[in-house]
């Protein structure tokens, strides 16, 4: 299922949502792909991605070891294979990578779906909060998401990248603010069907697809290594942040949503 649009028009143009999308696209196209568009460059990902081991060991340095390509591994002080003389990375402070990682992506589908979800659901959340509150909500949601994943896998050297955690906070806020909204969705079953489904169903399916793999990650935790994968706990952490704290940031709902029969909060 691919969401196309919701049925809640915004009262104000979503300037911040659009700016976030533009920044993400710029970083993906011109900073992560300095020499082409075939694959994400490894070095900027490990330098500016949020590496859990670096966050939990802020005084430790890391390096890329290997001959390039899939054989390259991120190793840090205290791990086998680390050689301080071979240090080959420009590493910003670990805390800063929590923010820089929110604007990086692992591939075309990753950024494509993230930006689609952000545009569909983020414009209404921005409308409900105003520009400054929404910016703070988005960034704090991304921080909460990253720290949730770090809490689960504190010794992992797999860089966390992507806006997914911050967008998950937006989805959590949307679920609480607009529970009766409907989303026009493209469904692929041999042919493409366009149907309008309740937003809570769409978001419920999304969170369910995050929860089951997250349980699987708990059953088979990664210890060290530079393996990839999806940071499902980051998504869950961001979503819970949005659910629990949207009330502190939102000041209104769209006038088009109508007066609810029951309190939203």
C-alpha positions in Angstrom: 0.0 0.0 0.0 1.3 3.5 -0.9 -0.4 6.5 0.6 -1.1 9.3 -1.9 -2.9 12.0 0.1 -5.1 12.5 3.1 -8.5 14.3 3.1 -7.4 17.1 5.6 -6.4 20.2 3.7 -4.0 22.5 5.4 -4.8 26.1 6.3 -1.3 27.3 5.8 1.4 26.3 3.3 3.8 23.8 5.0 7.0 25.8 4.7 9.0 23.7 7.2 7.9 20.4 5.8 9.0 21.4 2.4 12.3 22.8 3.7 13.0 19.5 5.4 12.3 17.6 2.2 14.6 19.9 0.2 17.4 19.5 2.7 17.1 15.7 2.7 17.1 15.5 -1.1 20.1 17.9 -1.3 22.1 15.8 1.1 21.2 12.6 -0.6 22.0 13.8 -4.1 25.0 16.0 -3.6 26.7 14.9 -0.3 26.0 11.2 -0.2 26.5 10.8 -4.0 29.4 13.1 -4.8 30.5 11.0 -7.8 27.3 9.5 -9.2 23.9 8.0 -8.4 24.5 4.3 -8.3 25.1 3.8 -4.6 25.4 5.7 -1.4 29.0 6.6 -0.6 30.2 4.8 2.5 32.4 7.5 4.1 29.8 10.2 4.7 27.5 7.6 6.1 29.9 6.4 8.7 31.1 9.9 9.5 27.8 11.6 9.8 25.5 8.7 10.6 24.7 8.1 14.3 26.8 5.1 15.3 25.5 3.7 18.6 29.0 2.7 19.8 30.3 6.3 19.3 27.3 7.7 21.2 27.8 5.4 24.2 31.6 5.7 24.0 32.0 9.4 23.0 35.8 9.4 23.7 36.5 6.6 21.3 37.6 7.1 17.7 36.6 4.8 14.8 38.1 4.0 11.4 37.1 2.3 8.2 39.0 -1.0 7.8 39.0 -3.1 4.7 39.6 -2.8 1.0 36.4 -0.9 0.1 33.0 -2.1 -0.9 31.1 -4.7 1.1 34.4 -5.7 2.9 34.7 -2.3 4.6 34.0 -2.4 8.3 33.7 0.4 10.8 35.9 -0.5 13.8 36.4 1.6 16.9 38.8 1.8 19.8 38.5 -1.2 22.0 37.5 -3.5 19.1 39.7 -6.1 17.4 41.3 -4.7 14.3 41.4 -1.1 15.3 44.7 0.7 14.4 45.0 4.3 15.5 47.7 4.9 12.9 45.2 4.1 10.2 42.5 6.5 11.4 40.9 7.8 8.2 37.7 9.5 9.1 36.7 13.0 10.0 34.4 12.4 12.9 32.1 15.2 14.2 31.1 15.0 17.9 28.9 11.9 18.5 26.0 14.0 19.8 26.0 16.1 16.5 25.6 12.9 14.4 22.2 12.3 16.0 21.0 15.3 14.1 23.0 14.9 10.9 21.9 11.3 10.6 18.2 12.5 10.3 19.0 14.0 6.9 20.8 11.0 5.3 19.3 8.0 3.5 20.4 4.6 2.3 18.9 4.5 -1.2 16.2 5.8 -3.6 13.4 3.8 -2.0 14.4 4.9 1.5 14.3 8.6 0.8 11.4 8.3 -1.6 9.0 6.7 0.8 10.2 8.8 3.7 9.6 12.1 1.9 6.2 10.9 0.6 5.0 10.1 4.2 6.5 13.3 5.5 4.6 15.4 2.9 1.3 13.6 3.4 1.2 13.7 7.2 3.7 16.3 8.1 1.9 19.2 6.5 -1.1 18.8 8.8 1.1 18.4 11.9 3.0 21.6 11.0 -0.4 23.3 10.5 -1.4 22.2 14.0 1.8 23.5 15.7 3.2 26.4 13.8 6.6 26.5 12.3 8.8 26.8 15.4 7.0 24.2 17.5 6.8 21.8 14.5 10.6 22.2 13.9 11.3 21.4 17.5 8.9 18.5 17.6 10.4 17.0 14.5 14.0 17.2 15.7 13.2 16.0 19.2 11.3 13.1 17.7 14.3 12.2 15.7 16.5 12.4 18.8 14.1 10.2 20.7 14.1 7.6 17.9 17.9 7.4 17.7 18.3 7.1 21.4 15.8 4.3 21.5 17.8 2.3 19.0 21.0 3.1 20.9 19.5 1.9 24.1 18.6 -1.4 22.5 22.0 -1.9 20.7 24.6 0.3 22.5 27.6 -1.5 21.1 26.5 -1.6 17.4 28.8 0.1 14.8 26.0 0.1 12.2 25.4 3.8 11.4 21.8 4.9 11.9 20.7 7.1 9.0 17.3 8.3 7.8 14.4 10.6 8.6 12.3 7.6 9.5 12.5 8.1 13.3 11.5 11.8 13.1 8.7 11.0 10.6 7.5 8.2 12.9 7.0 11.0 15.5 4.9 12.9 13.0 2.8 9.8 12.3 2.3 9.3 16.1 1.1 12.9 16.4 -1.1 12.5 13.4 -2.8 9.4 14.8 -3.8 11.3 17.9 -4.8 14.6 16.3 -6.6 13.2 13.3 -7.9 9.8 14.1 -10.9 10.0 11.7 -9.0 11.3 8.7 -8.9 9.2 5.6 -6.0 8.5 3.2 -6.2 7.8 -0.5 -4.1 4.8 -1.0 -2.7 2.8 -4.0 -3.1 -0.9 -3.4 -1.3 -3.4 -5.6 -3.1 -6.7 -6.1 -2.3 -7.8 -9.7 -3.7 -4.3 -10.7 -3.5 -0.9 -9.0 -6.6 0.0 -7.0 -7.2 3.4 -5.5 -9.1 3.2 -2.2 -9.7 5.6 0.7 -8.9 4.0 4.0 -9.0 5.4 7.6 -5.7 7.0 8.7 -5.7 4.9 11.8 -5.8 1.7 9.7 -2.9 2.9 7.6 -0.9 3.9 10.6 -1.9 0.7 12.5 -0.6 -1.4 9.6 2.6 0.7 9.6 3.3 0.3 13.3 2.5 -3.4 13.2 5.1 -3.9 10.5 7.6 -2.2 12.7 6.7 -4.1 15.9 7.2 -7.7 14.7 10.6 -7.1 13.2 11.7 -5.2 16.3 10.9 -8.3 18.4 13.0 -10.3 16.0 15.9 -7.9 16.5 15.6 -8.5 20.2 15.8 -12.2 19.7 18.9 -11.9 17.5 20.7 -8.8 18.7 23.7 -7.5 16.8 26.9 -7.2 18.8 29.4 -5.0 17.2 29.9 -5.4 13.5 28.9 -3.1 10.7 25.9 -4.9 9.5 23.0 -3.0 7.9 19.3 -3.4 8.4 16.4 -1.3 9.5 16.4 0.4 12.9 12.9 -0.7 13.9 13.2 0.4 17.5 14.0 3.9 16.3 10.7 3.9 14.4 8.8 2.7 17.5 10.6 5.2 19.7 9.7 8.0 17.4 6.1 6.9 17.1 5.7 6.7 20.9 7.3 10.2 21.2 4.7 11.6 18.8 1.8 9.9 20.6 2.9 11.0 24.1 4.1 14.5 23.4 2.0 15.9 20.5 -0.4 17.5 23.0 2.5 19.7 24.3 3.2 21.1 20.9 -0.1 21.2 19.0 -2.2 24.3 19.5 -5.0 23.7 16.9 -6.5 21.3 14.4 -7.3 22.0 10.8 -10.6 23.8 10.4 -11.5 21.3 7.7 -11.4 18.4 10.2 -14.6 19.5 11.9 -15.7 19.4 15.5 -15.1 16.0 17.0 -17.8 14.1 18.8 -15.3 13.0 21.5 -12.1 14.6 22.8 -9.0 13.8 20.8 -6.7 13.8 23.8 
